[in-house]
């Protein structure tokens, strides 16, 4: 229990302190510094979004190494091997979950706060920079490094490999998946999708017991979103804005896939019990 409470505190310091408190102090300290805007953003991002989360991970890792439940779970061997075919199915499930959860979020906001969704569409920040049909490939490379390489590794090690396992010894499988995903959602703009995908990724980790599988699925999802935006911009000269148009046909198709995916997983679960 003490380790679980410490984990929550460390994560909030590692993620929320940079976003909501550190920025004020950072601006106060660097106000007189002769930094150009690009270097200023890089310096703050390096401190807030990499240094402190990585420090939080190592702090939790040191504490978890002393916990017998975490060591027993993290070193146990899974009964399932993730084949390439299953990996693709899992990735498609996560991508479909993205669209379906966004549609649910769209309905909720449209019902309770009609103007909020339009405001978010206006303030949408694209994944890469482009002017008059010309793509800045340096910004694309930056998105790849940040969203496909660094973020999936840090987030999966922290939220699934450490937090989920730490919570699991106290709250059980369901409670651990829900609480760790709630923390995961609280650091993302798309809270509902982040929560649902967090629970989904907890299931993936529980099933295969290999953090490398979860990292690859997470990175593959982020890469798909980036490539989709690049393709969309190449065709329309516009960024794909998930806050704008919602295609009901695509949503229905992906919801159908999620149903089939759930039935497939249920079949495998029953087959595993019979063995």
SULURTA-V401683 format. One record per residue. N is the residue number from 0. RES is the residue in one letter. SS is DSSP state (A for helix, B for strand, O for the rest). PSI is psi in degrees with one decimal (none if undefined). D_LAST is the distance of its C-alpha to the last C-alpha in whole Angstrom. Layout:
# SULURTA-V401683
n=N res=RES ss=SS psi=PSI d_last=D_LAST
n=N res=RES ss=SS psi=PSI d_last=D_LAST
This chain:
# SULURTA-V401683
n=0 res=X ss=O psi=-41.6 d_last=35
n=1 res=X ss=A psi=-40.8 d_last=38
n=2 res=X ss=A psi=-37.7 d_last=36
n=3 res=X ss=A psi=-45.4 d_last=34
n=4 res=X ss=A psi=-42.3 d_last=38
n=5 res=X ss=A psi=-36.5 d_last=39
n=6 res=X ss=A psi=-43.7 d_last=37
n=7 res=X ss=A psi=-44.8 d_last=38
n=8 res=X ss=A psi=-45.2 d_last=42
n=9 res=X ss=A psi=-41.6 d_last=41
n=10 res=X ss=A psi=-42.6 d_last=39
n=11 res=X ss=A psi=-35.8 d_last=42
n=12 res=X ss=A psi=-40.5 d_last=45
n=13 res=X ss=A psi=-28.2 d_last=43
n=14 res=X ss=A psi=-43.6 d_last=43
n=15 res=X ss=A psi=-31.7 d_last=45
n=16 res=X ss=A psi=-45.1 d_last=48
n=17 res=X ss=A psi=-41.4 d_last=49
n=18 res=X ss=A psi=-38.1 d_last=49
n=19 res=X ss=A psi=-19.5 d_last=51
n=20 res=X ss=A psi=-46.3 d_last=53
n=21 res=X ss=A psi=-35.7 d_last=53
n=22 res=X ss=A psi=-42.1 d_last=55
n=23 res=X ss=A psi=-45.1 d_last=58
n=24 res=X ss=A psi=-37.4 d_last=58
n=25 res=X ss=A psi=-46.0 d_last=58
n=26 res=X ss=A psi=-36.4 d_last=60
n=27 res=X ss=A psi=-40.5 d_last=63
n=28 res=X ss=A psi=-41.2 d_last=62
n=29 res=X ss=A psi=5.7 d_last=62
n=30 res=X ss=O psi=-34.9 d_last=65
n=31 res=X ss=O psi=-1.5 d_last=68
n=32 res=X ss=O psi=145.4 d_last=66
n=33 res=X ss=O psi=71.9 d_last=67
n=34 res=X ss=O psi=138.0 d_last=64
n=35 res=X ss=O psi=158.2 d_last=63
n=36 res=X ss=A psi=-39.5 d_last=61
n=37 res=X ss=A psi=-46.7 d_last=58
n=38 res=X ss=A psi=-35.3 d_last=58
n=39 res=X ss=A psi=-45.2 d_last=58
n=40 res=X ss=A psi=-41.3 d_last=55
n=41 res=X ss=A psi=-43.6 d_last=53
n=42 res=X ss=A psi=-46.4 d_last=54
n=43 res=X ss=A psi=-42.4 d_last=53
n=44 res=X ss=A psi=-40.3 d_last=50
n=45 res=X ss=A psi=-39.7 d_last=49
n=46 res=X ss=A psi=-49.4 d_last=50
n=47 res=X ss=A psi=-41.5 d_last=48
n=48 res=X ss=A psi=-3.8 d_last=45
n=49 res=X ss=A psi=-53.3 d_last=44
n=50 res=X ss=A psi=-51.2 d_last=46
n=51 res=X ss=A psi=-44.4 d_last=45
n=52 res=X ss=A psi=-39.5 d_last=41
n=53 res=X ss=A psi=-39.3 d_last=41
n=54 res=X ss=A psi=-39.5 d_last=43
n=55 res=X ss=A psi=-40.3 d_last=41
n=56 res=X ss=A psi=-47.4 d_last=37
n=57 res=X ss=A psi=-34.7 d_last=39
n=58 res=X ss=A psi=-43.1 d_last=40
n=59 res=X ss=A psi=-37.7 d_last=37
n=60 res=X ss=A psi=-40.7 d_last=35
n=61 res=X ss=A psi=-43.0 d_last=37
n=62 res=X ss=A psi=-38.8 d_last=37
n=63 res=X ss=A psi=-30.7 d_last=33
n=64 res=X ss=O psi=-24.1 d_last=33
n=65 res=X ss=O psi=-5.0 d_last=34
n=66 res=X ss=O psi=122.7 d_last=32
n=67 res=X ss=A psi=-33.0 d_last=29
n=68 res=X ss=A psi=-42.6 d_last=26
n=69 res=X ss=A psi=-42.7 d_last=27
n=70 res=X ss=A psi=-40.8 d_last=27
n=71 res=X ss=A psi=-42.7 d_last=24
n=72 res=X ss=A psi=-45.0 d_last=22
n=73 res=X ss=A psi=-21.2 d_last=24
n=74 res=X ss=O psi=-2.7 d_last=23
n=75 res=X ss=O psi=150.5 d_last=19
n=76 res=X ss=O psi=135.1 d_last=17
n=77 res=X ss=O psi=158.9 d_last=14
n=78 res=X ss=O psi=-5.4 d_last=11
n=79 res=X ss=O psi=135.1 d_last=12
n=80 res=X ss=O psi=129.1 d_last=15
n=81 res=X ss=O psi=108.7 d_last=18
n=82 res=X ss=O psi=169.3 d_last=19
n=83 res=X ss=A psi=-37.6 d_last=22
n=84 res=X ss=A psi=-44.8 d_last=21
n=85 res=X ss=A psi=-37.3 d_last=19
n=86 res=X ss=A psi=-41.5 d_last=22
n=87 res=X ss=A psi=-41.7 d_last=25
n=88 res=X ss=A psi=-43.0 d_last=23
n=89 res=X ss=A psi=-43.2 d_last=23
n=90 res=X ss=A psi=-44.2 d_last=26
n=91 res=X ss=A psi=-34.8 d_last=27
n=92 res=X ss=A psi=-42.4 d_last=26
n=93 res=X ss=A psi=-40.3 d_last=28
n=94 res=X ss=A psi=-42.3 d_last=31
n=95 res=X ss=A psi=-38.8 d_last=30
n=96 res=X ss=A psi=-33.0 d_last=30
n=97 res=X ss=A psi=-54.2 d_last=33
n=98 res=X ss=A psi=-42.7 d_last=35
n=99 res=X ss=A psi=-43.1 d_last=34
n=100 res=X ss=A psi=-36.1 d_last=34
n=101 res=X ss=A psi=-37.7 d_last=38
n=102 res=X ss=A psi=-41.5 d_last=39
n=103 res=X ss=A psi=-43.1 d_last=38
n=104 res=X ss=A psi=-38.2 d_last=40
n=105 res=X ss=A psi=-44.5 d_last=43
n=106 res=X ss=A psi=-43.4 d_last=43
n=107 res=X ss=A psi=-48.4 d_last=43
n=108 res=X ss=A psi=-38.9 d_last=46
n=109 res=X ss=A psi=-28.3 d_last=48
n=110 res=X ss=A psi=-47.6 d_last=47
n=111 res=X ss=A psi=-29.8 d_last=48
n=112 res=X ss=O psi=80.7 d_last=50
n=113 res=X ss=A psi=-35.1 d_last=51
n=114 res=X ss=A psi=-13.6 d_last=53
n=115 res=X ss=A psi=-43.4 d_last=51
n=116 res=X ss=A psi=-41.9 d_last=49
n=117 res=X ss=A psi=-37.0 d_last=52
n=118 res=X ss=A psi=-40.5 d_last=53
n=119 res=X ss=A psi=-36.0 d_last=50
n=120 res=X ss=A psi=-37.9 d_last=50
n=121 res=X ss=A psi=-37.0 d_last=54
n=122 res=X ss=O psi=11.1 d_last=52
n=123 res=X ss=O psi=134.3 d_last=49
n=124 res=X ss=O psi=117.1 d_last=49
n=125 res=X ss=O psi=164.8 d_last=48
n=126 res=X ss=O psi=-18.9 d_last=46
n=127 res=X ss=O psi=167.1 d_last=49
n=128 res=X ss=O psi=137.7 d_last=52
n=129 res=X ss=B psi=141.0 d_last=54
n=130 res=X ss=B psi=125.4 d_last=58
n=131 res=X ss=O psi=42.6 d_last=59
n=132 res=X ss=O psi=-3.3 d_last=56
n=133 res=X ss=B psi=120.5 d_last=56
n=134 res=X ss=B psi=132.5 d_last=53
n=135 res=X ss=O psi=100.0 d_last=53
n=136 res=X ss=A psi=-18.8 d_last=51
n=137 res=X ss=A psi=-38.3 d_last=51
n=138 res=X ss=A psi=-32.4 d_last=50
n=139 res=X ss=A psi=-44.7 d_last=47
n=140 res=X ss=A psi=-39.8 d_last=46
n=141 res=X ss=A psi=-41.3 d_last=47
n=142 res=X ss=A psi=-36.6 d_last=44
n=143 res=X ss=A psi=-46.6 d_last=42
n=144 res=X ss=A psi=-44.1 d_last=42
n=145 res=X ss=A psi=-52.7 d_last=42
n=146 res=X ss=A psi=-23.1 d_last=39
n=147 res=X ss=A psi=-31.1 d_last=37
n=148 res=X ss=A psi=-55.7 d_last=38
n=149 res=X ss=A psi=-54.6 d_last=39
n=150 res=X ss=A psi=-47.5 d_last=38
n=151 res=X ss=A psi=-38.4 d_last=34
n=152 res=X ss=A psi=-50.4 d_last=34
n=153 res=X ss=A psi=-46.9 d_last=36
n=154 res=X ss=A psi=-41.1 d_last=34
n=155 res=X ss=A psi=-39.2 d_last=30
n=156 res=X ss=A psi=-39.8 d_last=31
n=157 res=X ss=A psi=-50.3 d_last=33
n=158 res=X ss=A psi=-33.1 d_last=31
n=159 res=X ss=A psi=-52.1 d_last=28
n=160 res=X ss=A psi=-34.1 d_last=28
n=161 res=X ss=A psi=-63.4 d_last=30
n=162 res=X ss=A psi=-49.0 d_last=31
n=163 res=X ss=A psi=-44.3 d_last=27
n=164 res=X ss=A psi=-39.3 d_last=26
n=165 res=X ss=A psi=-46.6 d_last=29
n=166 res=X ss=A psi=-31.0 d_last=29
n=167 res=X ss=A psi=-34.7 d_last=25
n=168 res=X ss=A psi=-18.6 d_last=26
n=169 res=X ss=A psi=-43.5 d_last=29
n=170 res=X ss=A psi=-9.7 d_last=28
n=171 res=X ss=A psi=177.0 d_last=24
n=172 res=X ss=A psi=-52.2 d_last=22
n=173 res=X ss=A psi=-48.3 d_last=24
n=174 res=X ss=A psi=-40.1 d_last=27
n=175 res=X ss=A psi=-41.8 d_last=27
n=176 res=X ss=A psi=-41.9 d_last=26
n=177 res=X ss=A psi=-46.1 d_last=29
n=178 res=X ss=A psi=-45.3 d_last=31
n=179 res=X ss=A psi=-34.6 d_last=31
n=180 res=X ss=A psi=-32.2 d_last=31
n=181 res=X ss=A psi=-42.2 d_last=34
n=182 res=X ss=A psi=-40.1 d_last=36
n=183 res=X ss=A psi=-42.2 d_last=35
n=184 res=X ss=A psi=-31.1 d_last=36
n=185 res=X ss=O psi=-12.7 d_last=39
n=186 res=X ss=O psi=6.8 d_last=40
n=187 res=X ss=O psi=150.2 d_last=40
n=188 res=X ss=O psi=-42.2 d_last=42
n=189 res=X ss=O psi=80.1 d_last=40
n=190 res=X ss=A psi=-45.6 d_last=38
n=191 res=X ss=A psi=-47.0 d_last=36
n=192 res=X ss=A psi=-41.2 d_last=34
n=193 res=X ss=A psi=-39.5 d_last=34
n=194 res=X ss=A psi=-48.2 d_last=32
n=195 res=X ss=A psi=-41.1 d_last=30
n=196 res=X ss=A psi=-31.9 d_last=29
n=197 res=X ss=A psi=-44.7 d_last=29
n=198 res=X ss=A psi=-42.2 d_last=26
n=199 res=X ss=A psi=-45.2 d_last=24
n=200 res=X ss=A psi=-30.2 d_last=25
n=201 res=X ss=A psi=-41.2 d_last=23
n=202 res=X ss=A psi=-42.2 d_last=20
n=203 res=X ss=A psi=-43.9 d_last=20
n=204 res=X ss=A psi=-40.2 d_last=21
n=205 res=X ss=A psi=-37.6 d_last=18
n=206 res=X ss=A psi=-46.2 d_last=16
n=207 res=X ss=A psi=-16.4 d_last=17
n=208 res=X ss=O psi=30.1 d_last=19
n=209 res=X ss=O psi=117.1 d_last=21
n=210 res=X ss=A psi=-25.4 d_last=25
n=211 res=X ss=A psi=-34.9 d_last=26
n=212 res=X ss=A psi=-44.1 d_last=24
n=213 res=X ss=A psi=-41.1 d_last=25
n=214 res=X ss=A psi=-44.3 d_last=29
n=215 res=X ss=A psi=-41.0 d_last=28
n=216 res=X ss=A psi=-45.4 d_last=27
n=217 res=X ss=A psi=-46.4 d_last=30
n=218 res=X ss=A psi=-38.9 d_last=33
n=219 res=X ss=A psi=-38.5 d_last=32
n=220 res=X ss=A psi=-48.5 d_last=32
n=221 res=X ss=A psi=-37.1 d_last=36
n=222 res=X ss=A psi=-39.9 d_last=37
n=223 res=X ss=A psi=-44.4 d_last=36
n=224 res=X ss=A psi=-42.1 d_last=38
n=225 res=X ss=A psi=-46.4 d_last=41
n=226 res=X ss=A psi=-36.8 d_last=41
n=227 res=X ss=A psi=-42.6 d_last=41
n=228 res=X ss=A psi=-39.8 d_last=44
n=229 res=X ss=A psi=-45.1 d_last=45
n=230 res=X ss=A psi=-41.3 d_last=45
n=231 res=X ss=A psi=-41.5 d_last=46
n=232 res=X ss=A psi=-38.5 d_last=49
n=233 res=X ss=A psi=-31.3 d_last=50
n=234 res=X ss=A psi=-42.9 d_last=50
n=235 res=X ss=A psi=-10.4 d_last=52
n=236 res=X ss=O psi=22.7 d_last=54
n=237 res=X ss=O psi=148.7 d_last=52
n=238 res=X ss=O psi=145.1 d_last=49
n=239 res=X ss=O psi=120.3 d_last=46
n=240 res=X ss=O psi=106.2 d_last=46
n=241 res=X ss=O psi=-14.5 d_last=43
n=242 res=X ss=O psi=-8.4 d_last=46
n=243 res=X ss=O psi=-117.3 d_last=48
n=244 res=X ss=O psi=137.0 d_last=47
n=245 res=X ss=O psi=114.3 d_last=43
n=246 res=X ss=O psi=110.2 d_last=42
n=247 res=X ss=A psi=-33.3 d_last=41
n=248 res=X ss=A psi=-44.7 d_last=39
n=249 res=X ss=A psi=-40.9 d_last=37
n=250 res=X ss=A psi=-44.9 d_last=36
n=251 res=X ss=A psi=-40.7 d_last=35
n=252 res=X ss=A psi=-45.3 d_last=33
n=253 res=X ss=A psi=-32.7 d_last=31
n=254 res=X ss=A psi=-39.3 d_last=31
n=255 res=X ss=A psi=-40.3 d_last=29
n=256 res=X ss=A psi=-40.7 d_last=27
n=257 res=X ss=A psi=-37.3 d_last=26
n=258 res=X ss=A psi=-46.9 d_last=25
n=259 res=X ss=A psi=-39.9 d_last=23
n=260 res=X ss=A psi=-41.8 d_last=21
n=261 res=X ss=A psi=-41.6 d_last=20
n=262 res=X ss=A psi=-38.9 d_last=19
n=263 res=X ss=A psi=-44.5 d_last=17
n=264 res=X ss=A psi=-40.1 d_last=15
n=265 res=X ss=A psi=-39.3 d_last=14
n=266 res=X ss=A psi=-44.5 d_last=13
n=267 res=X ss=A psi=-37.3 d_last=11
n=268 res=X ss=A psi=-43.6 d_last=10
n=269 res=X ss=A psi=-38.5 d_last=9
n=270 res=X ss=A psi=-38.6 d_last=6
n=271 res=X ss=A psi=-38.6 d_last=5
n=272 res=X ss=A psi=-37.2 d_last=5
n=273 res=X ss=A psi=-32.9 d_last=4
n=274 res=X ss=O psi=none d_last=0
